[in-house]
Amino acid sequence: MVKSTRLIDIWLYINNHKKFTTTELAKRFNVSTRTIQRDIDELSLLGVPFYSEVGRNGGYTLLHQEVLPPISFSEDEIISIILTYKSMTQYKDFPYQFEIESVIAKLLSNSSDSLLKKLRQAEKCFFLKVPERNEKNPFLKEIFNACINNKYIEIIYDSLKNTDKKILSPIGVYSDNGYWYFCAIDNQVMEMRTYRVDRIKSLVSNDNIHNVKDQITIEEALANQTQSDEANKLLVKMKINKKAIRILNTPILDFSKIKWEQDNNFWGVYEDLFNLNEIDYLSSLLTVYGDNVKIIEPTNLIEKMKEHLAKVVNLYD
């Protein structure tokens, strides 16, 4: 076996086993213990983090953080990684903020002048816009780690009506419109719910591990929540024109669902389901579109719109 290949294979073996001896590696790779010792010394110089244990049953132990062998990237792969990671740095809080900066620094430090020039040009031509939010998310990384390690968390949550203490089994975190959310099982009512990370006032991680046998992904949790909420949803139907789409494109309204009129494609009909608790917010939001939107149904949304507009008019009387 070529030495360079053996070094990488030993590196991968160490990552998987954590603890090992030179005798063990010598048998595994069919070389002498002296050769293995030289290989270990070289890996140590390359930055593989392990330490030796003296004594009869001694050996080596890999420190808690894995370090993978060198990986080769093409120029386009490096540019795509850096552009994507830099887009993520627009978030003021991120589960792995420091790690992103570290990855970018490592990739840049080993880049040629021609690659750096190509990257600077690509940065001028690419920008992934993330809505800027001022809300702080100090517990984002703790929640994310609790999701990974299947740990319970105890939080104080600031809801619209009051501040509640909750014991949760977090499933995963996600970002929507610049805000961070997480799905979790509320242990008191044994229901899955969604929480805004910035509304957490305090958090304590519980060392107990919850049952992971039926653990679902964050995408499955969101899909299941959408299906389970259909009983509490209301069908909203409205006329809307193309000017409205240009006024404000909001994630609340899925404009891809508009059915445009054939004889006059400036106007179309939009139908969608909305949570009952979103109707007040929806009536307020739709006033932004002025006379470019007209509610057809339901009646209670029309009444809400009238009430909201009446309050606005009263401000100027």
Buried (B, 14 or more C-beta within 10 A) or exposed (E): EEEEEBBBBBBEBBBEBEEBBBEBBBEBBEBEBEBBEEBBEEBBEEEBBBEEEEEEEEBBBBEEEBBEBEEEEEEEEBBBBBBEBBBBEBBBBBBBBEEBBEBBEEBEEEBEEEBEEBBEEBEEEEEEEBEEBEEEBEBBBBBBBBBEEBBBBBBBBBEEEEEEEBBBBBBBBBBEEBBBBBBBBBBEEEEBEBBBBBBBEEBEBBEEEBEEEEBBEBEEBBEEBEEEBEEEBBEBEBBBBBBBBEEEEEEEBEBEEBEEEEEEEEBBBBEBEBEEEBBEEBBBBBEEBEEBBBBEEBEEBBEBBEEBEEEEEEEEE
